[in-house]
Amino acid sequence: MILIVLKASIKPDKREEWLKGITEYTAAVRAEPGNVSFDFYENAQDANEFVIVETFRDGDAGSAHVQTEHARNFFPWMGGVVTRKPYINYQDLDGDAWNEMAEVEPR
């Protein structure tokens, strides 16, 4: 399983363009056969900072992802809306990337 977390700072005047673009990109990535999940979140304290959390079945699915037309178009486009290079945390994990949290028990 591949787990990727990105943190991106968006230019304030590009916020609406970013929201439209990331929403379209999210739908395209979720449709990929090797995608497990893809979500993006806005920072509650900074309306122009976003985090993207994505998981792929395996390294082959991750490699296939970056070769898709939507990814090849999105990455250069993203360069025009960010204030700096995004930060990335890329993890190639054995097994499932998600586990139940031990500290919380539903009642």
Residue pairs with C-beta under 8 A, 6 or more apart in sequence:
1 36
1 55
1 56
1 57
1 58
1 92
1 93
1 94
1 95
1 96
1 97
2 55
2 56
2 57
2 58
2 59
2 61
2 62
2 90
2 91
2 92
2 93
2 97
3 53
3 54
3 55
3 89
3 90
3 91
3 93
3 97
4 52
4 53
4 54
4 55
4 56
4 62
4 88
4 89
4 90
4 91
5 51
5 52
5 53
5 54
5 88
5 89
6 51
6 52
6 54
6 86
6 87
6 88
6 89
7 49
7 50
7 51
7 86
7 87
7 88
8 49
8 50
8 51
8 52
8 78
8 82
8 86
8 87
9 46
9 48
9 49
9 82
9 83
9 84
9 86
10 18
10 48
10 49
10 50
10 81
10 82
10 83
11 48
11 81
11 82
11 83
12 48
14 80
14 81
15 47
15 48
17 81
18 50
18 81
21 74
21 77
21 78
21 81
22 40
22 50
22 52
25 70
25 74
26 38
26 39
26 40
28 68
28 70
29 35
29 38
29 54
29 65
29 70
29 71
30 37
30 38
32 56
32 61
32 64
32 65
32 68
33 61
34 56
34 57
34 58
34 60
34 61
34 62
34 64
34 65
35 54
35 55
35 56
35 57
35 61
35 65
36 55
36 56
36 57
36 97
37 53
37 54
37 55
38 52
38 53
38 54
38 55
39 52
39 53
39 54
40 50
40 51
40 52
40 53
41 50
41 51
41 52
41 53
42 49
42 50
43 49
43 50
43 51
48 83
55 97
55 98
56 62
56 65
59 92
65 71
66 72
78 86
91 97
